Each structure stands twice: as structure tokens, then as C-alpha cells.
Amino acid sequence: MNAKAKTCVPADQLARESPIRILNESVEYRAARQALLAQEFELRRQIERVAAMRRALPPGGPVTGDYRFETEDGPSDLAGLFGDKQTLVVYNYMFGPERKRPCPMCTNLLDAWDGNADDIAQRVSLVVVARSPLQRLAAVKRERGWKNLRLASALTDAFTRDYAGSPDGGLDSGGPAVFTRRDGTIRHFWSQEMIASDPGQDPRGAPDLAPLWTVLDMTPEGRGVDWYPSLEYPDQSAMASG
């Protein structure tokens, strides 16, 4: 990574040398777009630097808890969630038994992940874990039309408390956690910990795991300050025909 970084062409040079021009753009637009393009090149490099640092983390703590789950294929411990893979990605889904409906933000993210789940499964095991009973998870899966996500119900609160990333041990927490299995030992590798927010922002990870926000960040409207995805939207076709 360091060797590659030393040979990188400066981002502002790449931006200046870009041959792309858009129909009818002004000189002012091109100057501003060139400055932005240089920052986009830098962002791409920063994303890779952060990913390389993450991959280079030293071994995490061994998993010592006896965590039990009910999956669509039957009972399982944490080792069973790995399948034949050496790495397990768990998404802690904010859908505990105290919730009437699942978290809309988590659900929106999982809507997108379902489309990539088969691809992800070629390299690592991906499992969605929640504290609600399996039948409630299965009902959401049917409602959302998920076809590829694997679901697991945590049979106690211990796994969420230990690995859902809540600083106070709270149970209504969500986010990804990664585990490894090497030489017969299961270890925690990484969890999202970016719960602190900058002024004017709500908590978010970096990079964002949800394509929703990536798309909205490309628009002049942006994310907005008080808009969040919903679990249901009006049937626009029915409204139009009515």
C-alpha cells in the first residue's frame, strides 16, 4: 500500500488532465468541478487507506460466550454461522421483541444487501441477527421480498449486548460486526464504532453501508436534515389511477 501511495499521481494533476467535458458547461462550472474531482480522487485513496488499516488490525479478542441462535436451517452456535467460510459478517438488526416493527434504517440497508448477498457469500458468510423470534424475522423477509439474506434469531440477549456496539450495553443497537475463525479459534475482528456525530449530522459510519445515502449525496438536495426512509410508502400507481 505504501509503495503504491508513493507512485500515485497527485490528485489535482489527475483532475486537471481529465479529458471529460459535459455539454454546455461554463468555465466557472468546469473550474469548480475540477476542484471537486481532485477531492474525489483523494477520497477514493482515503477509503483504500482506511480499508488497508482495517485489514491490518491485530487479532481481536477471542469469542468465549456460548451464543445460541435459531436459524432457518435449525439451531446453531456462532461457529455454525460461519458455514464453510473463515470470516463471518453479522448485521445486528434492530428488531427486538419490544419493537412492533423493525428499524426502517436497518431495513433499508438490508433491502440493498439482499441483492448482493449471493455475491458476498462467495467470499464470506453473511448473517442477519436479531433478538426477535425467527417467525417474526421470516415475516419481515417475506414482506420485503428478501431472497438471499440468511436470518438468525438470538436466543438470549448476550450476543447483542456483547457485539452490537452499544457503549452502555443497550439492547436496541444495530450495525455490522466481523468475526474470524483461524486455527480453530473464533475472534472478533471489527465492529462499527462510529456512534459519535459531527455538528449537523446524525450518527453514521464511513463509508456508508447503505447505497441510499451514496445516491442522495450525489444530488443537489443531498440527504436532507430530517428525512429518513420509511417501511411503507403510498402506492403511487394506485394514487395515479384513482
N, C-alpha and C positions, 0 to 999 in steps of 0.2 A: 504493500500500500504506500509506504513512504517513498520507495523508488519511483512509483508511478506519479506520485504527487510532485516530485522534483522535476519531472519532464512535462508536466501539464502546461499548455499554452495559457497565458494569462486570460482571465475571463473577459476583460474589457477588449482585448485583442480579438478574441473569438467573436464577440458581439459586433465589433467594427467590420470584421471581414465577412460577416454573414451576407450572402447574396439575396436573401429573401426580401422582397418588397411587396406591399399589398396595394391593390388598385386604388388610385385616387388619394393616397395618403399624403399628408402635408409634411413639410420639412420639420415642423415642430413635433408632429406625431412620431416621425422616424427617430428624432433625437431622443425623445422620451422612451420610445420602445427599445432603442439600443441600450440605454442605461438600465432599463428593466431586464433586458436579455442578459446583460452581464451578471446581474444579481441572480437570475435563474440558473445560469451556469454555476455560480458559486453555491447556490442552494443544492443543486444536484451533487456537487462534490462534498458538501457538508453532510448530506444524507448518507453518502457512502462512507465518509469518515466515521460517523456515528455508528453505522451498521458494523463496521470493522471493529470498533471498540467493543460493541456488544458481543460480537463473536469471540473476542479475545478475553472475555471475563474469566477469572479463575474459577475453579469448581465451586458451585454453590453448596449450600448446606444439604446434607443427606435427609431424605424423607423418612421419618421414623414413625409417623402416625399410621394407624390401621384404618385407612379411609375406605369406606364401602359405598358402592353405588348400585343402582338398578338401571340397567341399560335395555335397549330394545332387543338385545340378544341374551338377556338374563343378568344375574348378579355378577358383580365384578369388583375387584380391588383396583388400586391405582395402577399396578403393574399390568393388569388386564386391559386397561385403556390404551396401552401402547400398541397392542396388536403385535405385528412383526417389525415395528419401527423402533429406532433408538431414541427418537425425540417425540415428545407429546406436547401439543399445544392445546391448552384448555381455555375456553372462554367461559368465565364466570358470569352467567346470565342472571340479571336482576329480576328474578321471578320466583320469589319465595312464597310460601303458603299464605303469608299475611297479605299478599297483593291480589286484588281481584283480577288485574290484567298485568301483563309483563311490561317492563320498561320500554317505552317507544324508541328511545335512542339505541338500546341494545338490539331491539328487534329490527330496526332499520339496518344496522350493521350486519346482522346475521342474514337478512334478506340478500344482501350483496355477497356475503361469504358463501352462501349456498351454491351460487353459480360457479364458484372456484373450488369447492370442497373436493371434487374428484381430482382436480389437478394437484391441490395441496397434498392429498393422500398418497401421491406418488413418491413424496419425499418424507413426510412426517405424518404422525397421527393427529387428527383434529377432532376434538370432542367438546360439545357444549354441555356445561354442568350447571344445574340449578337446584335449589332446595325444594321446589315443588315436586309432588309425586309425578311419576312418569306419565300417568294418564293425562295430567294437565299439560305436560310438555308435548305429548303426542297430539293433543287437541290443537295447540298453537301451530305445530308443524303442519297439520292438515289445513288449518285456516290460512297460513301464509304460503302454502304450496311448496314448502321445502321438500326437496327430493334427495339431497345428498348429505345434509348435516347429520352427524351422529349425536344422539342425545343421551344424557345420563343424569339421573336423579341422585343427589347426595342424600344418603340415608340418615346422616346426622349433620349438625351444623359445623362440625370440626373443620372440614376441608375449606369451607367458605371463610371461616374465621382465620384460618392459618394462611390461606393463599389467595384471597380475593383483594388484597392490597388496602384494606381499611386500616388507618393508623390507630384507631381505637378499638379494633376488633369487632366493628359493626358488621351485621349480617347482610344488610341490604347494599351490597357492594358488587361492582361488576368490573370486568376487564380481563385481559389476557394474562396467562401465566404459562411459562415454558418449563418443561422438565426433561431431563436426560436419563438414559439408562446405559451405563457403561460398566463393563466387568461385573455385572450383577448388582450394581448399586444405583438406586434411583436418587437423583439430586434435583433440587430446584435450580434452574438456570437463570431465569429472568422473569420479572413481572413488571407491568406498567406501574410506575410510582408517581407520575406527574399529576398529582391532585391539586397542587398549588396553581393558582391562575394569575395571569398578569392583569393590570388595570384594564377594565372594559371587556374582559374575556371571561367566559365560564371555563371550568377545568377541561382540559383536552390533552391528548397525547401528541407526540411528534415523532414521526409523521402520523397524520390522522389515519386511522384504520378504516374509516368509512368513506367510500367513494362519493357519497352525498356531499360532504364538505369540500372535497377536492374540486368537484364540478362547480359548486357555488362560488368558491374562491376565484374562479376564472371570470366571473361576471361582474358588471359594474354595481349590481345590487349587493354582492357579497353574501355573507351568511345572515346578515341582519343581527339585531341585538336581542330580540325577544321571540324569535321563531324557532320551533322545534318540530321534528317530524311527528306525525300522528299515526295511531294504529288503524284508523279508518278515515277515508275521505268520501265525500258525496259522489255518487255515481254520475259522472259528468254526462255520459251518453244518455242516461235516463232523464237528466235535467234538460238536456238539449231537445230531446224528443217530446218532452212534456210542455 
